[in-house]
Amino acid sequence: MSLVGPRPCLPSQHELIAEREQRGVFAARPGITGLAQIHGIDMSTPHRLAEVDGQMLATLGMVMYVRCILRTVVGGGRGDRVRG
């Protein structure tokens, strides 16, 4: 596991798994935080989450890596919240 990368999903999240497979997201190591988390995108929108995960992996460099960590530490996102 890495600090920055796509958050792991549950085996029961079939739609998210399919979306991530299409974008090659599973080729990357999972992480604790990422672009989706600092922008408040959670697992309730599987298509959008997979899209942002793919975008992050395509553009992930040292600057984005550090920015994701810093924004997470200072509360820049809401994480994987579940809406009731």
N, C-alpha and C positions, 0 to 999 in steps of 0.2 A: 504494500500500500504506500501511496505517496501523500504528501501534504496537499498538493493541488492535482486534481484530476476529476473525472466523472464519478459522482457518488455511486456506490454499488446499489443495484436494485434487487428486489425480492424475486424469487423464482415465479411467484404468482402474478407478476406484473407483465403479462404477455404482450400488451400493446407497446409498452416501453422497450421491452427486449427486442421486439421486431423492428422498431424505429431505430434503435441503437445498432442493431446488426446491419441495417441498410447503410448506415453512415460510418461503419468501421470503428465505432466507439470502443468496442470490447478489445481492440488491439492495444489499448492504453492501460496502464496501471490505474486502478481506482484510487480516488483521493478522498480526503476529509472535506475539502472545500473546493469550489471552482467558480467559474463565471456565472453559472446558473444560480448558485447560492447567494452570491453577492448582489445579484439583480432580483432576488426574491422569486425566482422561478422554481416551483416545487414539482413533486411527482404527480400532482393532480392534472397536469397538462403534459402528457407523455410526448406528444409530437414536438411541442416547443422545447421541452427539456432536452430531448435527443438532438434537436437542431442546434441549440446553444452548446451542448457538449461537443458536437462535431466541429462547430465554429471555433471553440476554445482550443481543441486539439490541433486544428489547422494553423492556428496563429500563436500557440503557446511558446513563449520564449522566457528568458530570465526576467524581463521587466514585468510581463503579465503575471508570472509566477509569484514574484514578490508583491505585486499590487493586490493579487487575490488574497494572499496571506494577511497583508496589512489591513485591507478592507474587512476581512473576517474578524480580525482581532478588535478593531474599533467599532464593530457592529454594523458594517456596511450592508448586510443582508439579513434576511429573516430565516434562512435555512430551509429545511424540508418540513414545513409546517403542514398540518392536515386541517383542511377546512371542514367545519361541521355542518 
